[in-house]
């Protein structure tokens, strides 16, 4: 079954608005960035990650774009998807919904050549590491190795780049420098 149909037919989290087509943004980077869940006024309406329905780059997209520019990429270059495929307005549901969507996320990862995963915030990081994280600041910028469906990945958590997050830009600069180094090393060795 196609990923879009799996998302459309799923009701594990209730009858919530869903990110169906496209459910993944394809790019040309050696990494994928994974967010929490789509914004109700963003990707679902615009069909383009980080943009609203009038084509304007949203706040998180602007912060992320600035971080990407520091390492010679832009929003339009990246592979991107959301951990949760539904609009989750009740943050208490994020953990359960991300767990429900994990098989779909794993299927999406098979479709792309990236072996570096950048997680935006606590929820996608916990979901992919499949562990409860007590203090997110302790894992931001750390490199984790994981295996998904017999494929090895490197996971690098970042602070969510929301303009409302005081750590979203400044404290992510060093993490993006680490990402640039990871990309460089992986390109040298062809992994």
Beta strands, then each sheet from edge to edge (+ up, - down):
strand 1: 24-25
strand 2: 31-37
strand 3: 79-84
strand 4: 116-120
strand 5: 143-148
strand 6: 151-158
sheet 1: 1+ 3- 2- 4- 6- 5+
end
